[in-house]
Structures are given as C-alpha cells and as structure tokens.
Amino acid sequence: MEDELLMHTLHTLPSSVKKFWRKRYDIFSKYDEGIYMTSELWYSITPECTAKFTAKLMKELLDNHLNKDEYKVIDLCCGGGGNTIQFAKEFERVIAIDINPINVRCTLHNAAIYNVEDKIEPITGDWNEIHQQFHNIDFIYCSPPWGGPSYKVKGEKFDVYTMEPLNLDRLISSIIPITRNMAFCLPRNTNLEQLKELSEIYSLGLRVIKVKEYGRVISLVVIFGDIAQVKFQYNSDLQSDLQ
Ligand SMILES: C[S@@+](CC[C@H](N)C(=O)[O-])C[C@H]1O[C@@H](n2cnc3c(N)ncnc32)[C@H](O)[C@@H]1O
C-alpha cells in the first residue's frame, strides 16, 4: 500500500492493530521521535529489548568464534528495522534486506532515529532471487514471516518445512554458500525434532534459546553453524533455557 500512513496516533491506527498501541515503547523506546510502521509491522517487528539481546548475544558468539575487528552481517527480512538497528549498534556493517520497499524505507527511517543509518546498506529484493549475489558475510540473521495466524494452533507443533513464504530448509540451503553462521527467529512451538534433523542434514551445530517477554516465552532464537557451539557469558532475563 504505497499511500499507507506510516506515523500513527491511537486514532489513526487501523482497528486491526489498535491492541498493539500499548506496546509501542516496547517495540521502539524512541517511538515518540517519529517511528514509521505499516499496519503489518505493528505485529511483526521484534521488540527492542529482544532485538538488543539477540544482537549482543550474536556479537559475543562471533567474537569468541572469529575474533575479527569488523563484521559484515545480513539482516534478512528486515521489516521495520527492529533487529537491523540493534545489529548496527554491535556490528560495523549491516545489509538489511526485505522484499517490501515500504519496509526497507521504514527500516532506514527508524535507523536514522537511532543514529545508525550510516552503518546500514538497504536492499529491496526477494531473497529467493538475490541470494546468489552475496559473499564474504560473517553472519546472517533472519526473522521470517511465520505464515499468518495458523502458527498459533493450540497443541500443534510449528512445521518449519511448510513455513510460508520462506521455508527453513530452503533458507538454510541458500545461506550455507554465503556463511555457515546463521540464526532464525521462530515461533515458540517450533518442532524441535525438525531443527535437529536440519542440523544433521547440513552438518551444522544447533542451539535453541527461548526468549521471554514479561516472563512468558514468546519466540525462539535458533542458531545454526559453528557459532552454535561457542561458549558465551552473556546472560539476560530474556533468556530462559538452552538446549
Ligand atoms: C517478521 S517480519 C521481520 C521483522 C523484523 N525482524 C523487524 O524487527 O522489523 C518478516 C519480513 O520478511 C519479509 N519477507 C517476506 N518474504 C521475503 C522474501 N522472499 N525476501 C525478503 N524478505 C521477505 C516481509 O516483507 C517482512 O517484512
């Protein structure tokens, strides 16, 4: 929607996402400084403290594994920049990719509010079509769409093979030629057996971290590759469990 309003008050917010208004400072603590969000981004952006936790954890894992002065990372499916902004605080260069040009615009605008826009290289494109152009990347993070509300079906495990529009098997196979260090944000009810299966198929280490918000597990950070086996000190109230 080219003409969608990107800056909202409670009154202009579409009724379908009004319930997220009270979470605006959790999503972006600088919300009042002019943050841009589409109606879809209101429920899909990674909240700031979770994104900060993820970025700091990945920085420590990469430091302990590669120990480089500078890292080049990709935030694949950058959405409104929730993760991109926090990665840009930790890393020298972040390539932010999204298929939706409005989301890329939101990411850059929001990054400017956090004074990190200079570290971000924005790319609009479909990962399925552009992945072959990337080389020499240290780490790829991806918070893919979970395929709509069906992931919430009670009691059912979330199937990573049928995840739409980017299934995890295809994602991993497209990332491996670029880097063997990757992490994904996945639903809390993700089928862990499938994750183990994929780690075996691709001979990648695996570590699953449960992420909490207000004491409740809200998502998983699933780390594949050499960094999955690296020891780390970083701890946070947001992290409830390791496997
Ligand atoms: C859950 S949102 C990501 C939220 C983001 N981490 C944030 O904090 O703002 C998923 C994003 O994936 C993007 N996406 C979906 N299919 C894609 C594809 N084939 N290539 C690149 N991006 C895609 C969507 O446009 C959407 O912005």
The ligand as a Tripos MOL2 file, in Angstrom:
@<TRIPOS>MOLECULE
LIG
   27    29     1     0     0
SMALL
NO_CHARGES

@<TRIPOS>ATOM
      1 C1          8.5430  -10.9070   10.7550 C.3       1 LIG1
      2 S1          8.9180   -9.6540    9.5840 S.3       1 LIG1
      3 C2         10.5450   -9.1740   10.0910 C.3       1 LIG1
      4 C3         10.5620   -8.1930   11.2330 C.3       1 LIG1
      5 C4         11.9090   -7.5720   11.5120 C.3       1 LIG1
      6 N1         12.8320   -8.5230   12.1030 N.3       1 LIG1
      7 C5         11.7670   -6.3610   12.4310 C.2       1 LIG1
      8 O1         12.1820   -6.4180   13.6050 O.co2     1 LIG1
      9 O2         11.2450   -5.3490   11.9770 O.co2     1 LIG1
     10 C6          9.2240  -10.5750    8.1050 C.3       1 LIG1
     11 C7          9.6310   -9.7600    6.8900 C.3       1 LIG1
     12 O3         10.0210  -10.6610    5.8460 O.3       1 LIG1
     13 C8          9.8290  -10.0080    4.6140 C.3       1 LIG1
     14 N2          9.8980  -11.0110    3.5180 N.ar      1 LIG1
     15 C9          8.9450  -11.9230    3.2020 C.ar      1 LIG1
     16 N3          9.3350  -12.6610    2.1490 N.ar      1 LIG1
     17 C10        10.5690  -12.2200    1.7920 C.ar      1 LIG1
     18 C11        11.4900  -12.5910    0.7590 C.ar      1 LIG1
     19 N4         11.2020  -13.5510   -0.1120 N.pl3     1 LIG1
     20 N5         12.6730  -11.9220    0.6650 N.ar      1 LIG1
     21 C12        12.9530  -10.9290    1.5450 C.ar      1 LIG1
     22 N6         12.1160  -10.5240    2.5400 N.ar      1 LIG1
     23 C13        10.9380  -11.1680    2.6670 C.ar      1 LIG1
     24 C14         8.4820   -9.3150    4.8040 C.3       1 LIG1
     25 O4          8.2970   -8.2600    3.8910 O.3       1 LIG1
     26 C15         8.5670   -8.8550    6.2840 C.3       1 LIG1
     27 O5          8.9890   -7.5140    6.3710 O.3       1 LIG1
@<TRIPOS>BOND
     1     1     2 1
     2     2     3 1
     3     2    10 1
     4     3     4 1
     5     4     5 1
     6     5     6 1
     7     5     7 1
     8     7     8 2
     9     7     9 1
    10    10    11 1
    11    11    12 1
    12    11    26 1
    13    12    13 1
    14    13    14 1
    15    13    24 1
    16    14    15 ar
    17    14    23 ar
    18    15    16 ar
    19    16    17 ar
    20    17    18 ar
    21    17    23 ar
    22    18    19 1
    23    18    20 ar
    24    20    21 ar
    25    21    22 ar
    26    22    23 ar
    27    24    25 1
    28    24    26 1
    29    26    27 1
@<TRIPOS>SUBSTRUCTURE
     1 LIG1         1 GROUP 0 **** ****
